[in-house]
Structure formats: C-alpha cells, structure tokens
Amino acid sequence: MSTRMSIRRQLAAVLSVGTLFFATACAGDDLSSGSGNADESTSASATTSESGDATSAGGPLTLAGQNFPEATLVAAMYQQLLEKAGYQVEVKLVDSRDGYMATFPGDVDVVPEYVGGIVNFLNSQKNGDNATPFEAGDGTQLAQDGQALLDEAGITLLDQSAATDTNAFMVTQKYSDDNGVTKLSDLEGVSVTLAAAPDCEGRLDCEGGLVDQYGIDIKQVLPLGYASDQTYQSVISGESELGETSTTDGSLESQGLVVLEDDKQIQPAQNLVPAVSTEFLTAHPDIADILNPLMAALTTENLTELNGRVAVDREKPEDVAADFLSQKIGRAHV
C-alpha cells in the first residue's frame, strides 16, 4: 500500500458512501397523510400518446438502496414521488452497495445513488485489482469518465443534484483541541483505531487512502458501520480515535464530534443522482420528470439540515421527506 498504483487498485473495493434514500409524495396534496391509493394514482397518471396508445406511466417498480440514515431519507423522497405518480413501489434497503448491484439492473429498477460511488463500483467490478479509480472532483466529469461502464451495465444516470456527500472522518472535539488536529494530514505518523463501514479496509476513500496518502498508522479497523450509532459511540468512548461519517452528517456537533478536513482530497465527487435501469427508463420515460425536480431542489446545505432533523431531532425519515417535498416541489410537480 505504499505506491500510487497500489492505492488505485485498492479503491477498486469501491466507495460505500456513501451514503442516502426512500419515501415521498409530491404536488399540492397533503404529503404527511401518506402516498395514497396506488390503484387510483395509477389510473390518474396514465396518459395517451399522439398515436392513441397508452404510455407506461405507473406500474410495479423496485427501488433499492443502502440502509443508512441519509440514504433512507432520500429513498423516502423517491418512494413518495413515485407512488404519487402511480407506481407501486417495493423498497429494498441493504447494508452495502454490493447487496443491490448484484441484481441492478434486472430485479431492481431505480436506485438513489452517488455518482462517484456507482461509477467506481462498476469500474472495480469490470477491472478488479487492475482498476484505476475515477477521481474527478466534479460530478459531471466523473459521470462522463464512467459513461462507457454505465452503458455496458445498462444503467442511466438522471440529473445530478448540487447536493454532494463524501466520506469524512471525525474525532471528538476534545481530541481535536488537545492534539491540535483539524485536518487529516495532522495525523501523519499517528497510530489510531478507526471505526468505519465493513468494506473500509483497502479503499482509497477510506483506510487505504488514510494509510497511503496521509501516512496515518491505522492499527485496527472496527467494522461498526458508516455514520452509525455504534461508530459514534466508539469514538466518543475513546475505543476509536477516528470514525467514518459523511460531510452532511447533521448530528456531529450535538455529540461533541468534529470532521477533519480532507486536505489531500482523496474523496471523489459524490453528487446525489438517480440511477435507473436503462431498459426500465425506456419503457417508463416519465421517471426522469418525476425525479429530476427533486435533484434540482436538493443542496448540500438543506440535505445537512434534513439529516439533522432525522438524526438529532428523531423525526421519522418519511415525515421529513414529505415536508421537504411539499415545500420545495409542491404544486409545480403536479
């Protein structure tokens, strides 16, 4: 893990960020009351083409994603918007990207994703240990770099959001103050235990990059989860000095935790983006019209605020999702 090439090969284990998505209605309806009757919605959303044939709006749809707070929240938004448009949505949340990518596309139709995460997953899936990771800090460029991989996989990315969420690493405020640590490079040569996602070891955006790029001595990786309560408590208790979270984690300040600056920028762009089966999108082109307005409404700032409402204020993700959609999408999406 001492050379640049070894670092690049290690990222092939892929980004797990990673991480953010499910449940919302739209338009001017009372979203807090739920998504409504699916059969009625399907009937209402059916349209007719110029040739007189019914379009494919509505019908069964499988939505998959990762099971961490931000992903659950954004997935709630997807679900509510899609159900409002007449789709009967089945939601499948799993612990890591590997869990749904095995059947996407195919059994899975739509996934709330992060551009760097999915592009580098496909890259490592195709090229294995020889994969050279895509490292662009710009989401549009990153998607363009990975376009051939997306095409080959049968996946289409819809509009990217301005909201971006990358992996981040936290310490307690006390540890930061006592040791003068505000950025990751301040930990060069320091021996630490890292609490992180189970797939952190070897990844350029996680343990691999911390060791090879920052020279941090990671003596142990505790697989306690990405931005999980177990990871927070491990850092707070002193079991771990360093913990993995996200740049939009709205719960850190209230817990006495602080993110260290990624001053060597080992994190690729992670703009939120809907990933859709190309075949499903061809049959259901209205999916883009349903989800793109959400991408336009999300920003890093409001996503961080929404995450805080779930993690700190303990509001239900589906309620926070419905409230955001009613305010930001509203009747414009009818």
C-alpha positions as CSV (number, residue, x, y, z in Angstrom):
1,M,0.0,0.0,0.0
2,S,3.0,2.3,-0.5
3,T,2.7,3.2,-4.1
4,R,0.2,5.3,-6.1
5,M,-0.7,2.3,-8.2
6,S,-1.4,0.2,-5.2
7,I,-3.7,2.9,-3.9
8,R,-5.6,3.0,-7.2
9,R,-6.0,-0.8,-7.2
10,Q,-7.3,-0.7,-3.7
11,L,-10.1,1.7,-4.5
12,A,-11.5,-1.0,-6.6
13,A,-13.1,-2.3,-3.4
14,V,-15.3,0.7,-4.1
15,L,-16.9,3.6,-2.4
16,S,-19.6,2.9,0.1
17,V,-20.5,6.4,0.9
18,G,-21.6,6.7,0.5
19,T,-24.3,7.1,1.6
20,L,-28.6,8.4,1.4
21,F,-32.8,7.2,0.1
22,F,-36.8,6.4,0.4
23,A,-40.5,7.8,0.7
24,T,-42.4,11.0,-0.5
25,A,-45.5,12.3,-2.2
26,C,-45.5,15.4,-4.2
27,A,-47.7,18.1,-5.7
28,G,-50.1,20.1,-3.7
29,D,-51.5,17.2,-1.8
30,D,-51.1,16.7,2.0
31,L,-48.0,14.6,1.8
32,S,-47.9,13.9,5.5
33,S,-51.0,11.7,5.1
34,G,-49.1,9.1,3.0
35,S,-48.8,8.2,-0.6
36,G,-52.5,7.5,-1.3
37,N,-54.2,4.6,-3.1
38,A,-51.8,3.1,-5.6
39,D,-54.7,2.0,-8.0
40,E,-56.2,5.4,-8.0
41,S,-52.8,7.0,-8.6
42,T,-52.0,4.7,-11.5
43,S,-55.3,5.5,-13.2
44,A,-54.8,9.2,-12.7
45,S,-51.2,9.1,-14.0
46,A,-52.0,7.2,-17.2
47,T,-51.6,9.4,-20.3
48,T,-52.1,8.9,-24.0
49,S,-49.5,9.4,-26.8
50,E,-50.2,11.1,-30.1
51,S,-50.8,7.7,-31.7
52,G,-53.5,7.0,-29.2
53,D,-51.6,4.3,-27.3
54,A,-51.4,4.4,-23.5
55,T,-48.0,5.3,-22.1
56,S,-46.3,3.3,-19.5
57,A,-46.7,5.7,-16.6
58,G,-47.2,3.8,-13.3
59,G,-47.0,0.1,-12.5
60,P,-44.7,-2.1,-10.3
61,L,-41.3,-0.6,-9.5
62,T,-38.5,-1.9,-7.3
63,L,-36.5,0.7,-5.5
64,A,-33.3,-0.4,-3.8
65,G,-30.6,1.5,-1.8
66,Q,-28.3,1.5,1.2
67,N,-29.6,1.4,4.8
68,F,-28.0,4.4,6.5
69,P,-29.9,7.5,7.6
70,E,-29.3,9.8,4.7
71,A,-29.9,7.1,2.2
72,T,-33.1,6.1,3.9
73,L,-34.3,9.7,3.9
74,V,-33.6,10.3,0.2
75,A,-35.1,6.9,-0.7
76,A,-38.3,8.0,1.2
77,M,-38.4,11.0,-1.1
78,Y,-38.1,8.8,-4.2
79,Q,-40.7,6.4,-3.0
80,Q,-43.3,9.1,-2.2
81,L,-42.8,10.9,-5.5
82,L,-43.0,7.7,-7.5
83,E,-46.1,6.4,-5.6
84,K,-47.8,9.8,-6.2
85,A,-47.1,9.3,-9.9
86,G,-48.9,6.0,-9.9
87,Y,-46.1,3.5,-9.3
88,Q,-46.5,0.6,-6.9
89,V,-43.1,0.8,-5.2
90,E,-41.3,-2.1,-3.5
91,V,-38.4,-0.8,-1.3
92,K,-35.4,-2.9,-0.6
93,L,-32.7,-1.4,1.7
94,V,-29.4,-3.3,2.3
95,D,-26.2,-2.7,4.2
96,S,-23.9,-2.0,1.3
97,R,-23.9,-1.3,-2.5
98,D,-22.9,-4.9,-3.3
99,G,-26.2,-6.0,-1.9
100,Y,-28.3,-4.4,-4.6
101,M,-25.8,-4.1,-7.5
102,A,-25.9,-7.9,-7.9
103,T,-29.5,-7.5,-9.3
104,F,-29.4,-4.0,-10.7
105,P,-30.5,-3.6,-13.4
106,G,-32.8,-6.5,-13.6
107,D,-34.7,-7.2,-10.4
108,V,-34.1,-3.6,-9.3
109,D,-35.3,-0.6,-11.4
110,V,-34.3,2.6,-9.6
111,V,-31.6,3.3,-7.0
112,P,-30.8,6.6,-5.2
113,E,-27.0,6.8,-5.8
114,Y,-23.9,8.9,-5.5
115,V,-22.1,9.5,-8.8
116,G,-18.6,8.5,-7.6
117,G,-19.9,5.5,-5.7
118,I,-21.6,3.8,-8.6
119,V,-19.1,4.7,-11.3
120,N,-16.2,3.3,-9.2
121,F,-18.2,0.3,-8.2
122,L,-18.7,-0.6,-11.9
123,N,-15.1,0.2,-12.6
124,S,-13.9,-2.3,-10.0
125,Q,-16.5,-4.8,-10.9
126,K,-15.2,-4.8,-14.5
127,N,-11.5,-4.4,-13.9
128,G,-10.9,-5.8,-10.5
129,D,-7.5,-5.3,-9.0
130,N,-6.3,-3.6,-12.2
131,A,-9.0,-0.8,-11.9
132,T,-7.7,2.7,-12.0
133,P,-10.2,4.7,-9.9
134,F,-12.0,7.7,-11.3
135,E,-11.0,10.6,-9.0
136,A,-12.6,13.7,-10.6
137,G,-13.9,16.2,-8.0
138,D,-16.6,17.3,-10.4
139,G,-19.7,15.1,-10.7
140,T,-20.4,15.8,-14.3
141,Q,-16.8,14.9,-15.3
142,L,-16.9,11.8,-13.2
143,A,-20.1,10.6,-14.9
144,Q,-18.6,11.3,-18.3
145,D,-15.5,9.4,-17.4
146,G,-17.6,6.4,-16.4
147,Q,-20.1,6.6,-19.2
148,A,-18.9,3.5,-21.1
149,L,-19.2,1.5,-17.9
150,L,-22.7,2.8,-17.3
151,D,-23.7,2.0,-20.9
152,E,-22.3,-1.5,-20.7
153,A,-24.1,-2.2,-17.4
154,G,-27.4,-0.9,-18.8
155,I,-27.7,2.0,-16.2
156,T,-28.7,5.6,-16.9
157,L,-27.9,8.4,-14.5
158,L,-30.6,11.1,-14.4
159,D,-29.9,14.8,-13.5
160,Q,-27.3,15.1,-10.7
161,S,-28.1,17.2,-7.6
162,A,-25.9,20.0,-6.4
163,A,-26.0,18.2,-3.1
164,T,-22.9,16.2,-2.6
165,D,-21.9,14.0,0.3
166,T,-18.5,12.4,0.6
167,N,-16.9,10.2,3.2
168,A,-15.5,12.1,6.1
169,F,-13.6,11.2,9.2
170,M,-14.4,12.5,12.7
171,V,-12.8,12.8,16.1
172,T,-14.1,14.2,19.3
173,Q,-13.8,18.0,19.7
174,K,-11.7,17.3,22.8
175,Y,-9.3,15.1,20.8
176,S,-9.0,17.8,18.2
177,D,-8.4,20.6,20.8
178,D,-5.9,18.5,22.9
179,N,-3.8,17.4,20.0
180,G,-4.2,20.3,17.6
181,V,-5.8,18.1,15.0
182,T,-8.1,19.9,12.5
183,K,-7.2,18.1,9.2
184,L,-6.3,14.6,8.3
185,S,-2.7,15.4,7.5
186,D,-2.3,16.4,11.2
187,L,-2.5,12.6,11.9
188,E,0.5,11.7,9.8
189,G,2.5,9.1,11.7
190,V,-0.1,8.8,14.5
191,S,-1.4,5.4,15.5
192,V,-5.2,5.3,15.6
193,T,-8.1,2.8,15.7
194,L,-10.7,3.5,13.0
195,A,-14.4,2.8,13.4
196,A,-15.9,2.5,9.9
197,A,-18.0,0.7,7.4
198,P,-17.3,-3.1,7.0
199,D,-15.8,-2.5,3.5
200,C,-13.4,0.3,4.5
201,E,-10.2,-1.7,4.5
202,G,-8.1,-1.1,1.4
203,R,-10.4,1.5,-0.1
204,L,-8.7,4.7,-1.3
205,D,-11.5,6.8,0.1
206,C,-11.2,5.0,3.5
207,E,-8.4,3.0,5.2
208,G,-6.3,2.6,2.1
209,G,-6.1,6.4,1.4
210,L,-5.6,7.3,5.1
211,V,-2.6,5.0,5.2
212,D,-1.1,5.6,1.8
213,Q,-1.9,9.2,1.2
214,Y,-1.9,10.6,4.7
215,G,0.6,8.3,6.4
216,I,-1.7,7.5,9.2
217,D,-1.0,4.3,11.2
218,I,-4.3,2.5,11.2
219,K,-3.7,-0.2,13.8
220,Q,-7.2,-1.6,13.6
221,V,-10.4,-1.1,11.6
222,L,-13.6,-1.8,13.7
223,P,-16.4,-2.6,11.3
224,L,-19.1,-0.8,13.2
225,G,-20.9,0.9,10.3
226,Y,-21.0,4.0,8.2
227,A,-22.2,7.0,10.3
228,S,-23.8,4.5,12.7
229,D,-24.6,4.9,16.4
230,Q,-22.0,2.2,17.1
231,T,-19.3,4.2,15.3
232,Y,-20.3,7.4,17.1
233,Q,-20.1,5.7,20.5
234,S,-16.8,4.1,19.7
235,V,-15.2,7.5,19.1
236,I,-17.0,9.2,22.0
237,S,-15.9,6.5,24.4
238,G,-12.3,6.5,23.2
239,E,-12.4,2.9,21.9
240,S,-11.6,4.5,18.5
241,E,-9.8,7.8,17.9
242,L,-11.2,8.1,14.3
243,G,-14.6,7.4,12.9
244,E,-16.1,7.3,9.4
245,T,-19.1,9.5,8.7
246,S,-20.3,11.9,5.9
247,T,-19.8,15.6,5.1
248,T,-23.6,16.1,5.5
249,D,-23.8,14.5,8.9
250,G,-26.1,16.9,10.9
251,S,-25.6,15.1,14.2
252,L,-21.9,15.7,14.9
253,E,-21.9,19.0,16.8
254,S,-24.6,17.8,19.2
255,Q,-22.4,14.8,20.1
256,G,-19.2,16.7,20.6
257,L,-17.7,15.4,17.3
258,V,-15.9,17.3,14.5
259,V,-14.9,16.3,10.9
260,L,-11.3,16.6,9.9
261,E,-10.5,18.4,6.7
262,D,-9.7,16.1,3.8
263,D,-6.8,18.4,2.8
264,K,-5.3,16.0,0.3
265,Q,-8.7,15.5,-1.3
266,I,-8.8,11.7,-1.6
267,Q,-12.6,11.8,-2.0
268,P,-14.1,11.8,-5.5
269,A,-17.3,13.7,-6.3
270,Q,-20.3,12.2,-4.7
271,N,-23.3,14.2,-6.0
272,L,-26.6,12.6,-5.4
273,V,-28.1,11.1,-8.6
274,P,-30.9,8.8,-9.5
275,A,-29.6,5.6,-11.2
276,V,-32.2,3.9,-13.4
277,S,-32.2,0.7,-15.4
278,T,-31.9,1.9,-19.0
279,E,-34.4,-0.7,-20.1
280,F,-36.9,0.4,-17.5
281,L,-36.4,4.1,-18.3
282,T,-37.1,3.4,-22.0
283,A,-40.4,1.8,-21.0
284,H,-41.1,4.5,-18.4
285,P,-39.6,7.8,-19.6
286,D,-41.7,9.7,-17.0
287,I,-39.3,8.6,-14.3
288,A,-37.0,11.4,-15.3
289,D,-39.8,14.0,-15.0
290,I,-40.7,12.6,-11.6
291,L,-37.2,12.5,-10.0
292,N,-35.3,15.4,-11.7
293,P,-37.1,18.2,-9.9
294,L,-36.0,16.6,-6.6
295,M,-32.4,16.7,-7.7
296,A,-32.8,20.4,-8.6
297,A,-34.3,21.2,-5.2
298,L,-31.6,19.4,-3.1
299,T,-28.5,21.3,-1.9
300,T,-25.7,20.2,0.4
301,E,-27.0,22.7,2.9
302,N,-30.6,21.6,3.0
303,L,-29.6,18.0,2.9
304,T,-27.4,18.5,6.0
305,E,-30.4,20.2,7.7
306,L,-32.7,17.4,6.8
307,N,-30.2,14.8,8.1
308,G,-30.1,16.7,11.4
309,R,-33.9,16.5,11.8
310,V,-33.7,12.7,11.5
311,A,-30.5,12.1,13.5
312,V,-30.8,14.7,16.2
313,D,-34.5,15.6,16.4
314,R,-35.5,12.0,15.8
315,E,-38.2,12.8,13.3
316,K,-39.3,10.0,11.0
317,P,-37.5,10.0,7.6
318,E,-40.8,9.7,5.8
319,D,-42.2,12.7,7.6
320,V,-39.1,14.8,6.9
321,A,-39.2,13.7,3.3
322,A,-42.9,14.6,2.9
323,D,-42.3,18.0,4.5
324,F,-39.4,18.8,2.2
325,L,-41.3,17.7,-0.9
326,S,-44.4,19.8,0.0
327,Q,-42.2,22.9,0.5
328,K,-39.7,22.5,-2.4
329,I,-41.6,20.6,-5.1
330,G,-45.2,21.5,-4.3
331,R,-47.8,22.1,-7.0
332,A,-45.1,22.7,-9.6
333,H,-44.7,18.9,-9.8
334,V,-48.4,18.0,-10.4
